[in-house]
Amino acid sequence: MKLPTLNVARLTAAAVAVSLLALAGCGGGSDDAGAAGPVDLRMTIWSANAKHTALFDQIAAEYKSTHPDVGKITFESIPFESYTTTLTTQIGGGNVPDLAWILESTAPDFVSSGALAPIDRDPDLLPSTTKTWEQDGQLYAYPFSTSPLGVFVNTDLVTAAGRQTPAQQIASGTWTWDQAVTTGAAVQKTGKGGIVVGDFDFKSWDALNSIWAGWGARPWSEDGKTCGFDQPEMVAAMTAIHQMVFTDQAMPGPGVTKDFFAGDAAMVLTQISRAALLEKAKFRWDLVPLPKGPAGEYSVVGQAGIGVLKRGKHVDAAKDFLAYFTNQENSAKLAQFFPPPRKSQLTTAVLAKANPLLKPAQLQSVVIDGIERGDIKTSHVGYAELQQTVRAALDPLWKPDADVPAVLAGVCAKINPLLSK
């Protein structure tokens, strides 16, 4: 069966699921048996970080040294902002990669569509890390990066603003969102940024998951059928965020950019992989867990999986390489960038070896404890369309006089038809 060709310009958010379903409907990939000469493998990734790709190339070279049946292994970097759209365009156009990184937000689309080939389950994997990638007892992607969000702190800016550091507040049991907001406001009065939410630009609303989860809020119910934006928890959380920006002035407002890693902000909520940006920092810094919210202590985990595309040219070879790429030895190497999902490797000893910039106490409180108790970031079937719809419906929120409950009710009005599909 010939795969349908999709016009890139016409590939809307809704087409993500459509192209995946088209892919799944075409049956399995080509058989590696009988292939003429060594097979080449291609994996799409969204990182262009030179250290990441150097490590990937090293692992690939080691694999090829004992697998003469494999020729080139190529890691194709696609910009994060257009990653899923580009990947599904490739799939719909027949240029199917053998393996692909997949965002947790689009995992339901890839898994439920049948676009991925099932892979073997390693018993060392934590069950909490595989739930997103399972269906009917089968595992469809390896959860290679399971990274809790923490708070990087510029302790120089915090103390200069006359505030206790978050570490001091943790010691006294007072590290809460109220205290974080007060600290952020104090630093912004000095001309620097207060609280920065990584990857949030007043468009990427789902990055606010790192805050609203502290209020026990969800964008939709666990079964994905009921809108949660108009529920009391989300209204309270979004009201607090709106006040942080426009009333307390603890967060930089729309159109204002403050780079924590350049020393321009007190705090940034992001994943530990960003620690590498602090290697040559000219200020003292710390890493602490997310502040306690009204719903208590919490953790939010960002995740990515590596799947084998069912319609890739070399499914069996891709599965074998994936098993090697993520085995115990290579998982320990990858841990310097991507926190491992393996029970045996979630120890301060293993993580400290891979992350020399972070202290064992930081790794325990943010990474290990975070993975064990954290919730995986928001996802849903048809997520790309939902994401765009919510973003447009939230635009009126980012004004000083916004009616928060009314805006959030409007979000539900827009997405309810999508949730009921």
Disulfide bonds with the S-S distance in Angstrom:
Cys227-Cys412 2.03
